[in-house]
Amino acid sequence: MRMNTKLDGPVEPDPYMNRRAEERVAARFEVRFEQAEDAARALRAYSLNLSAGGLCLRTRKSYDVGSQVRLAMVVDGEEFHLTGIVAWVRDEAEAIGVRFIDVSEEDHERLRRVIASFKR
């Protein structure tokens, strides 16, 4: 008996597959928006988790996917000023996912060190 290994049609990607390239850790710290109009409207933003590639933020201000944001934060004694793109929005949870862009190699390494410290 011969088995047919040909697939019937295109393979759909697993919607639950983790697409993050960097390890994510639970981390809560305050995040400030560096644009004046955002700082005035965002009451308080707190991280829910962090990776060297981005973070999840709880914020009451609504954002559109694709919006660019500038963030200032102090994590485990390290100060960061980073630019990101809103990757997803969960209105019911008042949360957004931000993917960091244009991160210097130095900041990327500092982020990795900070994340490693959360795992200890």
Contacts in CASP RR format, 6 or more apart in sequence:
PFRMAT RR
TARGET T0000
AUTHOR 0000-0000-0000
METHOD contacts of the structure
MODEL  1
MRMNTKLDGPVEPDPYMNRRAEERVAARFEVRFEQAEDAARALRAYSLNL
SAGGLCLRTRKSYDVGSQVRLAMVVDGEEFHLTGIVAWVRDEAEAIGVRF
IDVSEEDHERLRRVIASFKR
20 51 0 8 1.000
20 53 0 8 1.000
21 53 0 8 1.000
22 51 0 8 1.000
22 52 0 8 1.000
22 53 0 8 1.000
22 54 0 8 1.000
22 112 0 8 1.000
22 115 0 8 1.000
23 51 0 8 1.000
23 52 0 8 1.000
23 115 0 8 1.000
24 49 0 8 1.000
24 50 0 8 1.000
24 51 0 8 1.000
25 49 0 8 1.000
25 50 0 8 1.000
25 51 0 8 1.000
25 115 0 8 1.000
25 118 0 8 1.000
25 119 0 8 1.000
26 48 0 8 1.000
26 49 0 8 1.000
26 118 0 8 1.000
27 47 0 8 1.000
27 48 0 8 1.000
27 49 0 8 1.000
27 50 0 8 1.000
27 55 0 8 1.000
27 75 0 8 1.000
27 115 0 8 1.000
27 118 0 8 1.000
28 46 0 8 1.000
28 47 0 8 1.000
28 48 0 8 1.000
29 46 0 8 1.000
29 47 0 8 1.000
29 73 0 8 1.000
29 74 0 8 1.000
29 75 0 8 1.000
30 44 0 8 1.000
30 45 0 8 1.000
30 46 0 8 1.000
30 73 0 8 1.000
30 74 0 8 1.000
31 45 0 8 1.000
31 46 0 8 1.000
31 47 0 8 1.000
31 55 0 8 1.000
31 57 0 8 1.000
31 71 0 8 1.000
31 72 0 8 1.000
31 73 0 8 1.000
32 39 0 8 1.000
32 45 0 8 1.000
32 71 0 8 1.000
32 72 0 8 1.000
32 73 0 8 1.000
33 39 0 8 1.000
33 42 0 8 1.000
33 45 0 8 1.000
33 69 0 8 1.000
33 70 0 8 1.000
33 71 0 8 1.000
33 72 0 8 1.000
34 70 0 8 1.000
34 71 0 8 1.000
34 72 0 8 1.000
34 81 0 8 1.000
35 69 0 8 1.000
35 70 0 8 1.000
38 61 0 8 1.000
38 69 0 8 1.000
41 61 0 8 1.000
42 59 0 8 1.000
42 60 0 8 1.000
42 61 0 8 1.000
43 59 0 8 1.000
43 60 0 8 1.000
43 61 0 8 1.000
44 59 0 8 1.000
45 57 0 8 1.000
45 58 0 8 1.000
45 59 0 8 1.000
45 61 0 8 1.000
46 57 0 8 1.000
46 58 0 8 1.000
47 55 0 8 1.000
47 56 0 8 1.000
47 57 0 8 1.000
47 58 0 8 1.000
47 73 0 8 1.000
48 55 0 8 1.000
48 56 0 8 1.000
48 57 0 8 1.000
48 58 0 8 1.000
48 95 0 8 1.000
49 55 0 8 1.000
49 56 0 8 1.000
50 56 0 8 1.000
50 75 0 8 1.000
50 111 0 8 1.000
50 114 0 8 1.000
50 115 0 8 1.000
50 118 0 8 1.000
51 111 0 8 1.000
51 115 0 8 1.000
52 100 0 8 1.000
52 103 0 8 1.000
52 108 0 8 1.000
52 111 0 8 1.000
52 112 0 8 1.000
52 115 0 8 1.000
53 99 0 8 1.000
53 100 0 8 1.000
53 103 0 8 1.000
53 111 0 8 1.000
54 84 0 8 1.000
54 97 0 8 1.000
54 98 0 8 1.000
54 99 0 8 1.000
54 100 0 8 1.000
55 97 0 8 1.000
55 98 0 8 1.000
55 100 0 8 1.000
56 95 0 8 1.000
56 96 0 8 1.000
56 97 0 8 1.000
56 98 0 8 1.000
57 95 0 8 1.000
57 96 0 8 1.000
57 97 0 8 1.000
57 98 0 8 1.000
58 93 0 8 1.000
58 94 0 8 1.000
58 95 0 8 1.000
59 94 0 8 1.000
59 95 0 8 1.000
59 96 0 8 1.000
60 94 0 8 1.000
62 89 0 8 1.000
62 91 0 8 1.000
63 69 0 8 1.000
63 86 0 8 1.000
63 89 0 8 1.000
63 96 0 8 1.000
64 86 0 8 1.000
64 89 0 8 1.000
65 86 0 8 1.000
65 87 0 8 1.000
65 88 0 8 1.000
65 89 0 8 1.000
66 85 0 8 1.000
66 86 0 8 1.000
66 87 0 8 1.000
67 85 0 8 1.000
67 86 0 8 1.000
68 83 0 8 1.000
68 84 0 8 1.000
68 85 0 8 1.000
68 86 0 8 1.000
68 101 0 8 1.000
69 83 0 8 1.000
69 84 0 8 1.000
69 85 0 8 1.000
69 86 0 8 1.000
69 98 0 8 1.000
70 81 0 8 1.000
70 82 0 8 1.000
70 83 0 8 1.000
70 84 0 8 1.000
71 80 0 8 1.000
71 81 0 8 1.000
71 82 0 8 1.000
71 83 0 8 1.000
71 84 0 8 1.000
71 98 0 8 1.000
72 79 0 8 1.000
72 80 0 8 1.000
72 81 0 8 1.000
73 79 0 8 1.000
73 80 0 8 1.000
73 82 0 8 1.000
74 80 0 8 1.000
75 114 0 8 1.000
76 114 0 8 1.000
76 117 0 8 1.000
76 118 0 8 1.000
78 110 0 8 1.000
78 113 0 8 1.000
78 114 0 8 1.000
80 107 0 8 1.000
80 110 0 8 1.000
80 111 0 8 1.000
82 100 0 8 1.000
82 103 0 8 1.000
82 107 0 8 1.000
83 100 0 8 1.000
83 101 0 8 1.000
83 102 0 8 1.000
84 98 0 8 1.000
84 99 0 8 1.000
84 100 0 8 1.000
84 101 0 8 1.000
85 98 0 8 1.000
85 99 0 8 1.000
85 101 0 8 1.000
86 96 0 8 1.000
86 97 0 8 1.000
86 98 0 8 1.000
87 97 0 8 1.000
87 98 0 8 1.000
87 99 0 8 1.000
88 96 0 8 1.000
88 97 0 8 1.000
89 95 0 8 1.000
89 96 0 8 1.000
89 97 0 8 1.000
90 96 0 8 1.000
103 111 0 8 1.000
END
